[in-house]
Amino acid sequence: MHQIGIKSYYAYPLMHVENDTFDIEWKFIQLGVPWPTTFVDVSIAFSSFSQRTRRYNYLRYSTDVASLSDDDAIVQFSHENLRIFVESRFRAETSDIDGIVWGERYTYPVEIKEKACAHDSDMGDWFGLDTGPFVKLAHYAARRGNLHSLFIVREISDTNGRAFQRWLFTEFDQLAQRASWVPRSGGPGMGGAASMVVRVPREAFRELDAAALASI
């Protein structure tokens, strides 16, 4: 990732007081650079971001984790604690990458969604991509070099039964060329409110199988 202009870090938590989850400090070591590195403070790793002049207490919100196993709760806690540690100090918004595919020619950051196909008279069958992930994929495409993006859809029959249909994918070039550039209101997002989506026609996707993977 460093070679294509994206800084990446491994984050390591330090708990100064045993079992005190409010006293966790994260250290960061940069990955992919051709020189020795050491762990640094968050202020160095995120030096390009503006600091918050007034810290915001994200911990006032809580999530019911009763459905998670003990192991899953541990993993999710570390992710959320790191997010709060960074975002309470800097004007930064966390965005994840679902995966990275190392192709024969290109490197592909991956966005994966479970979707049921929608239909409009003007476009026909289509899948919606929230504007946030769309901008994220566009950011990777703007850097280019050997960096491309894949939007992968786990197609389901409907949002009630959720019966699996097939795996589909499209490269960002196809997505950008064929998508409708007029945002449309979609279903509820993770925050509960209706999200804005970019419509991507079904014809922009190919079936994701061994042959398709071999071609990239």
Secondary structure, 3 states (H helix, E strand, C coil): CHHHCCCCEEEEEEECCCCCHHHEEEEEEECCCCCCCCCECHHHHCCCCCECCCCCCHHHCCCCCCCCCHHHHHHHHHHHHHHHHHHCCECCCCCCCCEEEECCCCEEEEEEEEEECEEECCCEEEEEEEHHHHHHHHHHHHHCCCECCEEEEEEECCCCCCCEEEEEEEEHHHHHHHCCCCCEEEEECCCCCEEEEEEEEHHHCEECCHHHHHHC
